[in-house]
Amino acid sequence: MLHKNNITKMVFPSISSFSFLFILAFFLLLTLYTTLHRPTTTATPSNKLHQNDRPHSLHYQNIFLSSASNYTLATYLRHLTLQPHLAGTPPSLQTTLYVKSHFEALGLETHVSNHTVLLSYPSFSSLTAHFSNGSSLDLPLSEPGFSGVVKAYHAYSPSGSALGQPVFLNYGREQDYIALRGLGVQFKGCIGIVRRGAGLSRNAVVEKAAAHGVAAVLMYTEGEKFAGVERGTVMKGLGDPLSPGWWAGVQGGERLRLNDSQLNERFPAIPSMPVSADTAEIILSSMEGAPLPQEWRENLKSNKIGRVGPGPVLLNFTYLGEKKMETIHNIFAVIRGSEEPDRFIILGNHRDAWTYGAVDPNSGTSALLEVGRRFALLMRLGWSPRRTIVFGSWDAEEFGMIGSTEWVEKNLVSLGSKAIAYLNVDCAVQGPGFFAGATPQLDDLLFEVTKKVKDPDSENISIFETCKVTNKAINIQRLSGVDSDFAPFLQHAGVPSIDLYYGRDFPVYHTAFDSYDWMVNFGDPLFQRHVAVSGVWGLLALRLADDPILPFNYLSYVAQLQEYRNTLSNFLEGDISLNPITLAIQDFKAAADEIAEQKLSEDERMDEFSVLKKRMLNDRLMFAERGFLDAEGLQGLRWFKHLIYGPQIDGGSELNFLPGVVGAISRNTGMNKGERQEAIQHEVWRVARAIERAACALKGSLT
């Protein structure tokens, strides 16, 4: 693990680490002074100093990159994963204190925001298989050999018991039930066995099973760690279930009663539990009945599963859960902007974990602490950002993005008027390969930043160059999912967002095997991928905080919207017209062209009028994303306001954009042709109006 600290000892064997750092800091300060000819903390609106503004920013970016420490990242992760830390438990509070004390030790302005919310924990669970030969077997429900790890369960699953024959439901999609009916399989009253995948949330799987008369659901994940059990939540939507759409506070705020019908709609009607792939295979390999459909058979990882049931094995299933009011803790560290303190760049990561959480989420927490450490170093060398940077460490994300959602709901007005971007890192390192999700106006910034960060798995080339060789470019995903804390920022508040991570689909997801040992043996033995994610994350924040004009390119958004319009046309039929969207995109493109030209024409003057012009230009760039919000929200998911990116109500479509339109296409199949077309056309008009609102924001004038 050779990095800065080890090199220091090799080059300066007789100088202590502290002395070396002191000498290094002195020479860096001297270099800064002689290069810039002024104290870097002094804000002077002269033309000469403004012309040096960009080199000045580049200088600090280089220092940021050169001050990386994989040893420090490994140390952070080791401390954070000493014990399991499920939200609302005493070990989780210990991680709260660790992160808070770290930010305070860096000299950053730090505070904690507490929220009392409804969480869910297991009390008792059992699963017994009774076989046709008269034997029975108590099946394991958690990983063996781990103490202190919560029993495998689904948060917010209702308590219940079921005695019935199992039936294999594949992914639990509507098309899977249609296939079973075609085989003559009766699944009403049975216990469904479902494998995770196909884009369906746990909630959607269980709700669909309940609608088809299934008595209970056992869910498993195929993968390398067959004994691992994937915990998770089955709650519908985000945030504290007792305060849907508003912030309730610590105590005394408005909350729903536990028997409220609105609350019950967010929880499934039947119980469910996760099981390991090993446990699922014991059951499925004992089943008879109709043979597996060929499509299912082709992508099953186990060759021991050949029949869908039901039975003849009989399952006795019991789950008892407890819902409790617990206090969760969001931690914030703030670096105030020197020129625009009322404009915020927010870096966020959640801290709570189902088990040890080495990958999910504390690889990201370690990166957050590392970026904070390096920014504190820059501050000691004289840097202060133009705009305010906020570090957010969220709690109770695993239960449904509760910590971040409560904070967004509380600060919705301020976020709407002041937040420039939200930069999210959750599972920072899962394995090899760089991945990113973003709203399209941030694509170019991602490309530029990844050209400056070394790829940890290649020799002397950047992340961007590696991706260009393997994929021709960085494959930037869009943020329609609700699988991390970017969801409330983008899909409820309309804040431009980025999500970063290395690797995907790691085999120990939400299991007791997600430990520090797994990380050092498999995920990132030298912690160089942690260094890379931290580098990209920090440089994004530095650019957004320091660039005089925000590095947003809405022409990328135009191209993406045009692609969505063209793709959508292939899924529509009859008299539905996409002309409203086409015309709105044309207007949006005209506004994007105009603002791109204005960005290029801005001069370097720093007189009062020029500063005001830049501020007005930045406001237009910042507010455009808010235009895609609609007060009515998505049908069936009203909390989600964004009409370009958001979740599908049942995850049943391959289209991951324009969720209102896509939802109308899949949801209204039971209507007559005229009613269905009218419903879809209404959603098309809603999207067109949203694009027009965004265009008006870019234009910056009343029309």
Buried (B, 14 or more C-beta within 10 A) or exposed (E): EEBEBEEBEEEBEEBEEEEBEEEEEEEBBEEBEEEBEBEBEEEEEEEEBBEBBEEBBEBBBEBBBEBBBBBBBBBBBBBBBEBBBBBBBEBBBBBBEBBBEBBEEBEBEBEBBBBBBBBBBBEEBBBBBBBEEEEEBEBBBBBEEBEEBBBBBBBBBBBBEBBBBBBBBBBBBBEBBEBBEEEEBBBEBBBBBBBBBBBBBBBBBBBBBBEBEBBBBBBBBBBEBBBBBBBBBBBBBBBBBBBBEBBBBEEEBEBBEEEBEEBBEBBBEBBBBBBBBBBBBBBBBBBBBBEBBEEBEEEBEBEEBBBBBBBBBBBBBBBBBEBEEBBBBBBBBBBEBBBBBEBBBBBBBBBBBBBBBBBBBBBBBBBBBBBBBBBBBBBEBBBBBBBBBBBBBBBBBBBBBBBBBBBBBBBBEEBBEBBBBBBBBBBBBBBBBBBBBBBBBBBBBBBBBBEBBBBBBEEEEBBBBBBBEEEEEBEBEBBBBBBBBBBBBBBBBBBBBBBBBBBEEBBBBBBBBBBBEBBBEBBBEBBBBBBBBBBBBBBBBBBBBBBBBBBBBBBBBBBBBBEBBEEBEEBBEEEBEBEBBBEBBEBBBBBBBBBBEBBEEEEEBBEEEBBEBBEEBBBBBBBBBBBBBBEEBBBBBBBBBBBBBBBBBBBBBEBBBBBBBBBBBBBBEEBEEEEBBBBBBEBBBBBBBBBBBBBBBBBBEEE
